[in-house]
Amino acid sequence: MVNYSLIDVPFNLRHTCWFCGEPSYDLLSFPSSSRQVHHIFHQSIELPACKECLSFSSSGVSESIWSYRDKVKHALMNKYAKHLGIGLQWTKEELEEAEFHGAVLEGFGKSAWQMYEIAKARVDYVGWELCVDGSPLEGDESYGFEFNGVRYLSVQACIDHHVKALSLDKLLLETIVELVGSERFAYGLRIAELNRDISNKERNAIIDEIQKQEQDRVDILEESQFENDDVALPLVSIVMPEATVQPEAIEWAIEHQCADLETLMHMEDAFFDAFEHLGGPTAFALFDGLQWYLTARQDPKWREEEDLNDEFWNE
């Protein structure tokens, strides 16, 4: 028989689900059976949960209540993927301004954003700190895969969610993420969003092009490490989630006073003229990285904390 300890519940949250913030229905006992007690690294606990979160059965063994929470969140994201997809494809203003015709579509236009907000709030909800008799429950939450502020069970779980929410080509997204790495998941997602309904031939062509771009990117990195004669400033590469921006692209932007995306768009031809000797795919990779970099630089906090080349923009 398992002896469960009831977690401390703040008075104002006494009727709140710890997993998603909805009104609680009953207590959830973790772990659910005595056979699983020796698999977890903290004491057995009980905590309030809503009827839906209680209904999610979890296969396998969770090492902690936090890993179990991630499985519950994954179940919520899977169940409400289409609702969450609304916010990925529309803004509130776009929905309000869209002209939907027919009873069904008009109803969607009126309720869609609310459906998204409810689902998003439940997925994003962070429960209060877990304590038992005033003592914090010790645990490690640094597992899984985080993207856009949402923690997923794994990279594959993140892929599956976006494929379902946005009706993407799963094989294309999986292959791109495998090629460019999970740290550039946003880049892979952007390509997949632009190529939803594609044939096998089109998919293979996209993958071949990205493979070539990645090889060119590796070549550029190696060249910049050993042959930096073309870079006058002591600049360094900036690795971002979406792409890696190279020193030569940053130097070009500094020299041409190209400090934002709008200016870069006006100078696009000049940029490609400057790097055409590297070949189309390589020049495009440089341009793509610079776009993400200039966009990120609009955030003062990012410039201060992440941009190792920031000082050269002020010289």
Backbone hydrogen bonds, N-H to C=O, Kabsch-Sander energy under -0.5 kcal/mol:
donor,donor_aa,acceptor,acceptor_aa,energy
4,Y,2,V,-0.8
5,S,44,S,-2.0
7,I,46,E,-2.3
8,D,131,C,-3.2
13,L,10,P,-1.8
14,R,11,F,-1.4
16,T,13,L,-1.9
17,C,22,E,-3.4
18,W,48,P,-2.4
21,G,17,C,-1.8
24,S,15,H,-2.0
25,Y,49,A,-3.3
26,D,49,A,-1.9
28,L,47,L,-3.4
29,S,27,L,-0.5
30,F,28,L,-0.5
30,F,45,I,-3.1
36,Q,33,S,-1.2
37,V,34,S,-0.9
39,H,36,Q,-1.7
40,I,36,Q,-0.6
40,I,37,V,-1.2
41,F,63,E,-1.6
45,I,30,F,-2.5
46,E,5,S,-2.0
47,L,28,L,-1.8
49,A,26,D,-2.5
54,L,50,C,-2.0
55,S,51,K,-1.1
56,F,52,E,-0.8
56,F,53,C,-0.5
57,S,55,S,-0.7
59,S,57,S,-0.5
68,Y,64,S,-1.9
69,R,65,I,-2.1
70,D,66,W,-1.9
71,K,67,S,-1.3
72,V,68,Y,-2.0
73,K,69,R,-2.8
74,H,70,D,-2.2
75,A,71,K,-2.1
76,L,72,V,-2.2
77,M,73,K,-2.8
78,N,74,H,-2.3
79,K,75,A,-2.3
80,Y,76,L,-2.5
81,A,78,N,-0.8
84,L,80,Y,-2.6
85,G,81,A,-2.1
86,I,82,K,-0.8
86,I,83,H,-0.9
87,G,83,H,-0.7
87,G,84,L,-0.5
88,L,84,L,-0.8
89,Q,85,G,-1.3
89,Q,86,I,-0.5
90,W,86,I,-2.2
95,L,91,T,-2.0
96,E,92,K,-2.1
97,E,93,E,-2.1
98,A,94,E,-1.3
100,F,98,A,-0.9
106,E,102,G,-2.8
107,G,103,A,-2.0
108,F,104,V,-1.9
109,G,105,L,-2.5
110,K,106,E,-1.6
111,S,107,G,-1.8
112,A,108,F,-2.8
115,M,111,S,-2.3
116,Y,112,A,-2.3
117,E,113,W,-2.8
118,I,114,Q,-2.4
119,A,115,M,-2.1
120,K,116,Y,-3.1
121,A,117,E,-2.4
122,R,118,I,-1.7
123,V,119,A,-2.0
124,D,120,K,-2.7
125,Y,121,A,-1.1
127,G,125,Y,-0.6
131,C,129,E,-0.6
132,V,135,S,-2.5
135,S,132,V,-1.7
137,L,130,L,-3.2
138,E,136,P,-0.5
141,E,139,G,-0.5
143,Y,141,E,-0.9
145,F,152,Y,-2.5
147,F,150,V,-2.7
150,V,147,F,-1.8
152,Y,145,F,-3.9
152,Y,150,V,-0.5
158,C,154,S,-1.7
159,I,155,V,-2.4
160,D,156,Q,-2.9
161,H,157,A,-2.1
162,H,158,C,-2.0
163,V,159,I,-2.5
164,K,160,D,-2.1
165,A,161,H,-2.8
166,L,162,H,-2.3
167,S,163,V,-0.9
168,L,163,V,-1.3
170,K,168,L,-0.8
173,L,169,D,-2.2
174,E,170,K,-2.8
175,T,171,L,-2.2
176,I,172,L,-2.4
177,V,173,L,-2.4
178,E,174,E,-1.9
179,L,175,T,-1.9
180,V,176,I,-2.9
181,G,177,V,-2.0
184,R,181,G,-1.7
185,F,182,S,-1.5
188,G,184,R,-1.7
189,L,185,F,-2.7
190,R,186,A,-2.1
191,I,187,Y,-2.0
192,A,188,G,-2.3
193,E,189,L,-2.4
194,L,190,R,-1.5
195,N,191,I,-0.7
195,N,192,A,-0.6
198,I,196,R,-1.1
203,R,199,S,-2.6
204,N,200,N,-2.5
205,A,201,K,-1.9
206,I,202,E,-2.2
207,I,203,R,-2.5
208,D,204,N,-2.5
209,E,205,A,-2.1
210,I,206,I,-2.3
211,Q,207,I,-2.5
212,K,208,D,-2.0
213,Q,209,E,-2.4
214,E,210,I,-2.7
215,Q,211,Q,-2.1
216,D,212,K,-2.5
217,R,213,Q,-2.5
218,V,214,E,-2.3
219,D,215,Q,-2.3
220,I,216,D,-2.4
221,L,217,R,-2.4
222,E,218,V,-2.5
223,E,219,D,-2.3
224,S,220,I,-2.8
225,Q,221,L,-1.6
226,F,222,E,-1.6
227,E,223,E,-3.1
231,V,228,N,-1.3
232,A,230,D,-0.7
235,L,233,L,-2.5
238,I,245,V,-2.1
239,V,237,S,-0.6
240,M,238,I,-0.6
240,M,243,A,-2.5
245,V,238,I,-2.4
245,V,243,A,-0.5
249,A,246,Q,-0.6
250,I,246,Q,-1.9
251,E,247,P,-2.9
252,W,248,E,-1.9
253,A,249,A,-2.0
254,I,250,I,-2.5
255,E,251,E,-2.9
256,H,252,W,-1.8
257,Q,254,I,-1.4
258,C,253,A,-3.2
259,A,257,Q,-1.1
264,L,260,D,-2.0
265,M,261,L,-2.2
266,H,262,E,-1.6
267,M,263,T,-1.4
268,E,265,M,-0.9
271,F,267,M,-2.3
272,F,268,E,-2.3
273,D,269,D,-2.1
274,A,270,A,-1.8
275,F,271,F,-1.3
276,E,272,F,-0.7
278,L,275,F,-1.8
279,G,276,E,-1.5
283,A,279,G,-2.5
284,F,280,G,-2.6
285,A,281,P,-2.2
286,L,282,T,-2.2
287,F,283,A,-2.4
288,D,284,F,-3.1
289,G,285,A,-2.2
290,L,286,L,-2.1
291,Q,287,F,-2.1
292,W,288,D,-1.8
293,Y,289,G,-2.2
294,L,290,L,-2.7
295,T,291,Q,-1.9
296,A,292,W,-2.3
297,R,293,Y,-2.0
298,Q,295,T,-1.2
299,D,296,A,-1.8
303,R,299,D,-2.2
304,E,300,P,-2.2
305,E,301,K,-2.4
306,E,302,W,-3.1
307,D,302,W,-1.2
307,D,303,R,-0.6
308,L,306,E,-1.1
310,D,307,D,-1.4
312,F,309,N,-1.3
313,W,309,N,-0.5
313,W,310,D,-1.4
314,N,310,D,-0.5
314,N,311,E,-0.9
315,E,312,F,-0.6
